[in-house]
Amino acid sequence: MNRLKELRLKEKLTLQQVAKVLGVSQFSIIRWEKGETSPNAEKLKMLADLLHVTPNDLLGVELKA
């Protein structure tokens, strides 16, 4: 989740804004950004939608054709 902070800042979103949309604490977002924990599948999808990327992009997963 090391891209999370970069993408959040690119979208000009604060920790508070992201936390409110996802229904989690700001501390949870900080821990995700630091790679200490990860969001569940539902929150990951919501987060990707909010940041205008796919969950794979958010996770840094590259799919090969």
SEDO-749972 format. One line per field, with one value per residue: x, y, z of N, C-alpha, C, CB in turn; residue in one letter. Coordinates in steps of 0.1 Angstrom, whole numbers, always signed. Glycine has a CB too. Example, Ala and Ser with C-alpha at 12.3 -4.5 7.8 and 13.67 -1.06 7.14 Angstrom:
BEGIN
n.x (+132_+128)
n.y (-57_-22)
n.z (+78_+71)
ca.x (+123_+137)
ca.y (-45_-11)
ca.z (+78_+71)
c.x (+132_+129)
c.y (-33_+0)
c.z (+78_+79)
cb.x (+113_+141)
cb.y (-45_-6)
cb.z (+90_+57)
resn (a_s)
//
This chain:
BEGIN
n.x (+8_+21_+17_-5_-5_+8_-11_-33_-26_-22_-48_-56_-67_-75_-64_-86_-108_-107_-109_-135_-152_-147_-155_-138_-112_-88_-64_-64_-61_-35_-20_-24_-11_+15_+20_+15_-9_-36_-64_-96_-112_-136_-132_-108_-117_-135_-116_-99_-118_-123_-99_-96_-84_-76_-81_-59_-39_-36_-25_-2_+0_+8_-8_-4_-8)
n.y (-12_+11_+31_+44_+68_+86_+86_+95_+121_+131_+133_+153_+148_+147_+129_+128_+132_+109_+89_+94_+90_+62_+52_+46_+50_+78_+69_+43_+47_+58_+37_+19_+33_+32_+6_-12_-24_-37_-28_-44_-63_-50_-23_-18_-17_+5_+25_+24_+33_+58_+70_+69_+48_+13_-15_-32_-15_+2_-16_-21_-42_-58_-69_-95_-100)
n.z (+0_-4_-23_-16_+0_-18_-40_-26_-19_-45_-54_-37_-12_+23_+52_+69_+52_+36_+55_+65_+42_+38_+62_+84_+109_+110_+119_+109_+82_+82_+91_+70_+49_+59_+56_+76_+82_+62_+41_+42_+16_+7_+16_+2_-24_-23_-16_-39_-59_-49_-53_-80_-93_-101_-79_-82_-92_-70_-52_-65_-82_-112_-140_-163_-197)
ca.x (+0_+30_+13_-17_-3_+11_-23_-42_-21_-24_-62_-57_-76_-69_-67_-99_-117_-107_-115_-150_-158_-146_-161_-128_-105_-77_-53_-64_-55_-21_-14_-24_-1_+28_+21_+14_-20_-42_-78_-103_-115_-146_-125_-99_-125_-139_-105_-95_-128_-121_-86_-97_-75_-81_-75_-45_-30_-34_-17_+10_+0_+8_-14_+2_-18)
ca.y (+0_+23_+41_+50_+82_+93_+87_+104_+135_+135_+137_+164_+143_+146_+117_+129_+130_+95_+81_+97_+83_+48_+48_+41_+61_+83_+60_+31_+51_+60_+23_+14_+41_+28_-8_-19_-33_-36_-27_-56_-62_-40_-10_-16_-13_+18_+33_+25_+41_+72_+75_+68_+37_+0_-21_-37_-3_+6_-26_-22_-55_-57_-81_-98_-105)
ca.z (+0_-4_-32_-11_+3_-31_-47_-18_-21_-59_-54_-28_-1_+36_+59_+75_+41_+32_+66_+65_+31_+40_+75_+93_+115_+103_+123_+100_+69_+84_+92_+56_+42_+63_+53_+89_+80_+49_+42_+37_+1_+5_+18_-8_-36_-21_-17_-53_-65_-44_-58_-94_-98_-98_-67_-86_-93_-57_-46_-73_-89_-126_-146_-176_-207)
c.x (+9_+26_+1_-15_+0_-2_-33_-39_-23_-39_-66_-68_-68_-72_-81_-110_-118_-113_-130_-157_-158_-152_-151_-121_-93_-64_-52_-58_-40_-14_-14_-13_+13_+30_+20_+2_-26_-57_-84_-107_-126_-140_-115_-106_-129_-128_-100_-105_-125_-109_-85_-86_-82_-75_-60_-35_-27_-24_-3_+11_-1_+3_-8_-8_-14)
c.y (+13_+34_+49_+65_+91_+96_+96_+118_+140_+140_+148_+160_+143_+132_+117_+127_+115_+86_+82_+89_+67_+43_+42_+53_+66_+74_+48_+35_+53_+46_+17_+20_+36_+13_-17_-29_-30_-35_-41_-53_-51_-26_-7_-11_+1_+28_+35_+34_+56_+78_+74_+59_+24_-5_-26_-26_+2_-3_-27_-36_-52_-70_-83_-104_-118)
c.z (+0_-13_-27_-8_-9_-38_-40_-20_-35_-60_-45_-17_+12_+42_+64_+64_+37_+43_+67_+54_+33_+53_+84_+99_+107_+107_+114_+87_+71_+84_+78_+48_+46_+60_+65_+88_+66_+50_+37_+22_-2_+6_+7_-21_-35_-22_-31_-61_-62_-51_-73_-100_-96_-85_-70_-87_-79_-49_-53_-80_-104_-132_-160_-185_-213)
cb.x (-9_+44_+9_-21_+9_+20_-30_-42_-6_-21_-70_-62_-82_-74_-57_-101_-113_-92_-109_-153_-151_-131_-172_-117_-100_-74_-55_-79_-61_-19_-22_-38_-2_+29_+34_+13_-31_-38_-84_-115_-121_-157_-119_-91_-137_-146_-93_-95_-142_-120_-75_-96_-61_-78_-83_-46_-37_-47_-24_+22_-12_+22_-29_+15_-20)
cb.y (+0_+18_+34_+43_+83_+85_+74_+99_+136_+124_+124_+177_+130_+157_+115_+143_+139_+90_+86_+112_+86_+44_+39_+33_+56_+98_+56_+26_+64_+67_+14_+16_+56_+30_-11_-10_-29_-47_-16_-59_-76_-41_-9_-29_-23_+19_+27_+11_+37_+72_+68_+82_+38_-10_-32_-45_+9_+7_-39_-20_-64_-53_-80_-108_-95)
cb.z (+12_-7_-46_+1_+13_-39_-50_-4_-17_-68_-51_-35_-5_+45_+71_+81_+29_+29_+79_+64_+18_+40_+73_+84_+129_+108_+137_+98_+65_+98_+102_+49_+44_+78_+46_+100_+91_+39_+33_+46_-4_+15_+32_-11_-39_-7_-8_-59_-62_-29_-52_-101_-91_-110_-62_-99_-101_-49_-45_-64_-84_-132_-147_-175_-218)
resn (m_n_r_l_k_e_l_r_l_k_e_k_l_t_l_q_q_v_a_k_v_l_g_v_s_q_f_s_i_i_r_w_e_k_g_e_t_s_p_n_a_e_k_l_k_m_l_a_d_l_l_h_v_t_p_n_d_l_l_g_v_e_l_k_a)
//
